[in-house]
Amino acid sequence: MALTLYRTFLVTPMDQDGGVRSRPRHVIFDLDGTLADSSPGILWSFHSTLEVIGLEADEDTLRRLIGPPLGDSFRMLGVPEDDVERVVEIYRDFYAGRGVAHASLYDGVAATLEALVDEGVRLAVATAKRVDFARQMLANLDVDEHFDLVAGASLDLSVTAKYDIMSEVLDTWVVSELRDVWMVGDRHYDMAAARAHGVVAVGAQWGFGSDAELSEAGAHWLAARPGDLLDESATGGSPVCLLGEVCEVCGAVLDAAHPTPCDADGTS
């Protein structure tokens, strides 16, 4: 079983002396729902895959599954464990053929990335999307040059958990203070993994997750739009939430709904 204790610390929009939120030296971005609205291609690939395997799900259900590792999403849709790997490959074939091309940057993302780089901030991507798809999408969107590293799910599915994907980034950078690193994402997986690594968890309100999901998963603060990442005087956001434990395998906070860590195969 995989279990990580949070290394917790205090980060608020305004510090105790009335100063502004500290600026990052490094920022890790999620991709789907944070940098890009990739929902058209993802939803089409989900629908096409479910048609092949004889399952159905409405669009609202599928939208809630944008962001988690694909294996987790198909388990939630009722795919038996023995079939998950095969179904994920079916999905990826559909996504490679058409889905990956159907994405667009959220308003303000390109300008925010450029401004951060101009300020000397190092940028990376950590996504549950397969890493080759992530690199292709970022190149299609003309923002790939801003990132030191693009980390994602491995081709062989041996690496899919957000914690492990973030580890690849943090192991590459030389970071003196973890509180100088921000993880920006739109789902609880992103916030939980950020907390597990001891970095600042920033919830992207413009993505697929809800404010409640982000806050309950430990977001230090919530950004309403990409440009808020540049605004040192921004005072909006969630209260500081000090949590206890997170599952390294799926990224979920251990609570009544997920009381024990997952095994290596992703089952709790």
C-alpha positions as CSV (number, residue, x, y, z in Angstrom):
1,M,0.0,0.0,0.0
2,A,1.2,3.5,-0.8
3,L,0.8,6.2,1.8
4,T,2.3,9.7,2.1
5,L,2.0,12.1,5.1
6,Y,1.5,15.7,4.2
7,R,4.3,18.1,5.0
8,T,2.1,21.1,5.9
9,F,3.0,24.7,6.1
10,L,1.1,28.0,6.0
11,V,0.5,29.9,2.8
12,T,-2.2,32.5,2.6
13,P,-3.2,35.3,0.2
14,M,-1.9,37.8,2.7
15,D,0.8,37.0,5.2
16,Q,0.5,37.5,8.9
17,D,2.2,41.0,8.7
18,G,-0.2,42.1,6.0
19,G,2.3,41.5,3.1
20,V,1.3,39.9,-0.2
21,R,1.5,36.3,-1.2
22,S,5.0,35.2,-1.9
23,R,6.0,34.8,-5.5
24,P,7.0,31.4,-7.0
25,R,10.3,30.5,-8.5
26,H,8.9,27.3,-10.1
27,V,5.4,26.6,-11.3
28,I,4.0,23.1,-12.3
29,F,0.8,23.1,-14.3
30,D,-1.7,20.4,-14.9
31,L,-2.8,20.3,-18.6
32,D,-6.4,19.2,-19.1
33,G,-8.7,21.8,-17.4
34,T,-5.8,24.0,-16.4
35,L,-3.8,25.1,-19.5
36,A,-6.2,23.8,-22.1
37,D,-9.9,23.0,-22.5
38,S,-9.4,19.5,-24.0
39,S,-13.0,18.4,-23.3
40,P,-14.2,18.1,-26.9
41,G,-11.5,15.5,-27.8
42,I,-11.7,13.7,-24.4
43,L,-15.5,13.4,-24.4
44,W,-15.5,12.1,-28.0
45,S,-12.9,9.5,-27.1
46,F,-14.8,8.4,-24.1
47,H,-18.1,8.1,-26.0
48,S,-16.4,6.2,-28.8
49,T,-14.7,3.8,-26.4
50,L,-17.9,3.1,-24.4
51,E,-19.7,2.4,-27.6
52,V,-17.1,-0.3,-28.5
53,I,-17.3,-2.0,-25.1
54,G,-21.1,-1.7,-24.7
55,L,-21.4,0.8,-21.8
56,E,-23.1,4.1,-21.6
57,A,-22.6,7.3,-19.6
58,D,-24.1,10.8,-19.9
59,E,-21.9,13.8,-20.6
60,D,-22.1,15.2,-17.1
61,T,-20.7,11.9,-15.7
62,L,-17.9,11.9,-18.3
63,R,-17.0,15.5,-17.6
64,R,-16.3,14.6,-14.0
65,L,-13.9,12.0,-15.2
66,I,-11.6,14.5,-17.0
67,G,-8.4,14.8,-15.0
68,P,-8.1,11.5,-13.1
69,P,-5.9,8.7,-14.5
70,L,-7.7,6.8,-17.2
71,G,-7.7,3.6,-15.4
72,D,-9.5,5.2,-12.4
73,S,-12.1,6.8,-14.8
74,F,-13.0,3.5,-16.5
75,R,-13.2,1.7,-13.1
76,M,-15.7,4.4,-12.1
77,L,-17.7,3.7,-15.2
78,G,-18.0,0.0,-14.3
79,V,-15.2,-1.6,-16.4
80,P,-14.0,-4.8,-14.6
81,E,-10.5,-4.6,-13.3
82,D,-9.2,-7.4,-15.7
83,D,-10.4,-5.3,-18.7
84,V,-9.2,-1.9,-17.6
85,E,-5.8,-2.0,-19.4
86,R,-7.4,-3.2,-22.7
87,V,-10.1,-0.5,-22.5
88,V,-7.5,2.2,-21.8
89,E,-5.7,1.2,-25.0
90,I,-9.0,1.4,-27.0
91,Y,-9.5,4.9,-25.6
92,R,-5.9,5.9,-26.5
93,D,-6.3,4.7,-30.0
94,F,-9.4,6.9,-30.5
95,Y,-7.6,9.8,-28.7
96,A,-4.5,9.5,-30.9
97,G,-6.5,9.4,-34.1
98,R,-8.7,12.5,-33.4
99,G,-9.1,13.5,-29.8
100,V,-5.7,15.0,-29.1
101,A,-6.2,17.7,-31.8
102,H,-9.4,19.0,-30.3
103,A,-8.2,21.4,-27.6
104,S,-7.7,25.1,-27.1
105,L,-5.9,27.2,-24.5
106,Y,-8.1,28.9,-21.9
107,D,-8.2,32.7,-22.2
108,G,-5.2,34.3,-20.6
109,V,-3.1,31.2,-20.4
110,A,-0.6,32.2,-23.2
111,A,-0.1,35.7,-21.7
112,T,0.3,34.3,-18.2
113,L,3.0,31.7,-19.3
114,E,4.9,34.4,-21.2
115,A,4.8,36.8,-18.2
116,L,6.0,34.1,-15.8
117,V,8.9,33.2,-18.0
118,D,9.8,36.8,-18.4
119,E,9.9,37.1,-14.6
120,G,12.4,34.2,-14.6
121,V,10.0,31.6,-13.2
122,R,10.7,28.0,-14.3
123,L,7.7,26.2,-15.7
124,A,6.8,22.5,-16.1
125,V,3.8,20.3,-16.8
126,A,2.6,17.3,-14.7
127,T,-0.4,15.6,-16.3
128,A,-2.1,12.3,-16.1
129,K,-2.4,12.4,-19.9
130,R,0.1,10.1,-21.6
131,V,3.3,12.0,-22.0
132,D,3.5,11.8,-25.8
133,F,0.0,13.1,-26.1
134,A,0.8,16.0,-23.7
135,R,3.8,17.0,-25.7
136,Q,1.9,16.9,-29.0
137,M,-0.9,19.0,-27.5
138,L,1.4,21.6,-26.1
139,A,3.2,21.8,-29.5
140,N,-0.1,22.2,-31.3
141,L,-1.1,25.0,-29.0
142,D,2.3,26.8,-29.5
143,V,3.3,26.9,-25.8
144,D,5.6,24.0,-25.5
145,E,8.7,26.2,-25.6
146,H,7.8,27.7,-22.2
147,F,8.3,24.5,-20.3
148,D,11.5,23.0,-18.9
149,L,9.9,19.6,-18.7
150,V,6.6,17.9,-19.6
151,A,5.9,14.9,-17.4
152,G,3.0,12.6,-17.9
153,A,1.7,9.1,-17.7
154,S,4.1,6.5,-19.1
155,L,3.4,4.7,-22.3
156,D,3.4,1.3,-20.4
157,L,1.0,2.6,-17.7
158,S,3.6,1.9,-15.0
159,V,3.4,5.6,-14.0
160,T,-0.1,7.2,-13.8
161,A,-0.4,8.7,-10.3
162,K,-0.1,12.5,-10.1
163,Y,2.3,12.3,-7.1
164,D,4.8,10.2,-9.1
165,I,4.4,12.4,-12.2
166,M,5.2,15.5,-10.1
167,S,8.2,13.7,-8.6
168,E,9.7,13.5,-12.0
169,V,9.6,17.3,-12.3
170,L,10.8,18.0,-8.7
171,D,13.7,15.5,-9.2
172,T,14.8,17.5,-12.3
173,W,14.7,20.9,-10.7
174,V,17.1,22.2,-8.0
175,V,14.7,23.6,-5.5
176,S,15.9,25.2,-2.3
177,E,12.5,26.0,-0.7
178,L,9.5,23.9,-1.5
179,R,7.2,26.8,-0.7
180,D,8.7,28.6,-3.7
181,V,7.1,25.9,-5.9
182,W,3.4,26.1,-7.0
183,M,1.3,23.3,-8.4
184,V,-1.6,24.7,-10.4
185,G,-4.5,22.3,-11.2
186,D,-8.2,22.0,-11.4
187,R,-8.9,18.6,-9.7
188,H,-8.4,17.1,-6.2
189,Y,-5.6,14.9,-7.6
190,D,-3.5,18.0,-8.2
191,M,-4.1,19.5,-4.8
192,A,-3.5,16.3,-2.9
193,A,-0.3,15.6,-4.8
194,A,0.9,19.1,-4.2
195,R,0.2,18.7,-0.5
196,A,2.0,15.4,-0.4
197,H,5.1,17.0,-1.9
198,G,5.0,20.0,0.4
199,V,4.5,22.6,-2.4
200,V,1.9,25.3,-2.7
201,A,-1.4,24.0,-4.0
202,V,-3.3,26.5,-6.3
203,G,-6.7,25.5,-7.5
204,A,-7.7,26.6,-11.0
205,Q,-11.4,27.6,-10.8
206,W,-11.8,27.8,-14.6
207,G,-11.3,24.1,-15.0
208,F,-13.4,20.9,-14.5
209,G,-13.3,20.7,-10.7
210,S,-15.5,22.5,-8.3
211,D,-14.4,25.0,-5.7
212,A,-15.5,22.6,-3.0
213,E,-13.5,19.8,-4.5
214,L,-10.3,21.9,-4.6
215,S,-10.7,23.4,-1.1
216,E,-11.5,20.0,0.5
217,A,-8.5,18.5,-1.2
218,G,-6.2,21.1,0.4
219,A,-5.9,24.1,-2.0
220,H,-3.9,26.8,-0.3
221,W,-5.8,29.3,-2.5
222,L,-8.0,29.4,-5.6
223,A,-7.4,31.4,-8.7
224,A,-10.4,32.6,-10.7
225,R,-8.5,33.1,-13.9
226,P,-5.0,32.5,-15.2
227,G,-4.0,36.1,-14.7
228,D,-4.5,35.8,-11.0
229,L,-1.2,33.9,-10.8
230,L,0.5,37.1,-11.7
231,D,-1.4,39.3,-9.2
232,E,0.5,39.5,-5.9
233,S,-2.4,41.6,-4.4
234,A,-5.1,39.0,-5.1
235,T,-6.9,38.2,-1.9
236,G,-9.4,35.6,-3.0
237,G,-9.0,31.9,-2.4
238,S,-9.8,29.2,0.0
239,P,-8.8,29.1,3.7
240,V,-5.6,27.2,4.5
241,C,-6.6,23.5,4.9
242,L,-4.1,21.4,6.8
243,L,-4.8,17.8,5.9
244,G,-3.3,14.5,7.1
245,E,-2.7,11.7,4.6
246,V,-2.9,11.1,0.8
247,C,-2.9,8.0,-1.3
248,E,0.2,8.0,-3.6
249,V,-1.5,5.6,-6.1
250,C,-4.6,7.6,-6.9
251,G,-3.9,10.9,-5.3
252,A,-7.1,11.0,-3.2
253,V,-7.2,12.3,0.3
254,L,-7.8,9.5,2.8
255,D,-11.2,10.0,4.3
256,A,-14.4,8.2,5.0
257,A,-14.9,7.6,1.2
258,H,-11.3,6.3,0.8
259,P,-10.2,5.1,4.2
260,T,-7.2,3.0,3.2
261,P,-4.4,3.5,0.6
262,C,-4.7,1.8,-2.8
263,D,-2.7,-1.3,-3.7
264,A,-0.2,-0.9,-6.5
265,D,-2.9,-1.9,-9.0
266,G,-5.0,1.1,-8.0
267,T,-7.6,-0.7,-5.9
268,S,-8.3,0.4,-2.4
